[in-house]
Amino acid sequence: MAKRVGTATLLLENTPSVEAFGAIGSKREAEGPLGGFFDQLCNDSTMGEQTWEKAECRLQKDAINVALKKANLSPPDLQYIFAGDLLNQCTSSTYGLRDLGVPFVGLYGACSTMAESLSLASLFIEGGFGEHTAAITSSHFCAAERQFRFPLEYGGQRTPTSQWTVTGAGAAIVGKASAPPYVRAVTMGAIKDMGITDANNMGAAMAPAAADTIGRFFQDTGMAPDRFDMIATGDLGMVGSALLLELLERDGWKLQGRHADCGLLIYDRQKQQVEAGGSGCGCSAAVLCAYILPAIRRGDLSNVLFVATGALMSTTSVQQGESIPGIAHLLWLSSSPK
């Protein structure tokens, strides 16, 4: 069973395995540095559907189907699905997964949802509440723009601090310890609000939460950054990543040389017009399932902290001038169970 240490960290003694994973992307993701790592890529961002929202539903369907096929499982083999997205009432997850007939837990952690869903999926296996669980997260640029900013037809100008919502999804199947990657610890984050009100600067809004969660993990476990090959945040982008390093160094933690951000990994900022980098639920989900988890399985990475970050705003709160609270959840992923 999981052992609680410090204020927020659970050490998983049974170390569940991430048995299989699938990553889906679209045209812009295919053109980025990680394009060759995706399981499926679609040149048409509609995914063959009639609306952007239905296209995102398709992303979730395809991602879970890829992961199930890799694991040689079918939907009835899953006891629980933990899933979420950016749209109101988790529309993409609800409609995308409704035909599977699997007990469903809908989650909203904004862009932190992949870490939230994978943490819960792992804890359910750790607690003996199932044989197989799934964690799924997605986002779609056009659907997110319509909900949170302006419809594409408006032609609004993007600021240098804004980030490009990834059109993609990631799905992971978790089971009992069998092979890497293993989930060795989970740190659930606390909400941090530094008073940022600019919806086009989410990296700055999320960075304090990421710094707090990473610092909590190190304090709870007594570990240091040099224990890890990669400390991957998602998705702070250029602005938030710089702020994160500054905040952690102020507290005595130096991540230089080990930190990577999913929002900076998925796109080439010099060649693609993505301003400060990538964003969205599908950003960290896709990078995790396309790039990080396979690298751990191959043994290219031994120990990774995956720290997905989210800006917990809504269209209403932004319009009313509220600040943007941030959240970050962390998983320790390893090539070794002990």
Order of alpha helices (4+ residues) and beta strands (2+ residues): beta-beta-beta-alpha-beta-alpha-beta-alpha-beta-alpha-beta-alpha-beta-beta-beta-alpha-beta-alpha-beta-alpha-beta-alpha-alpha-beta-alpha-beta
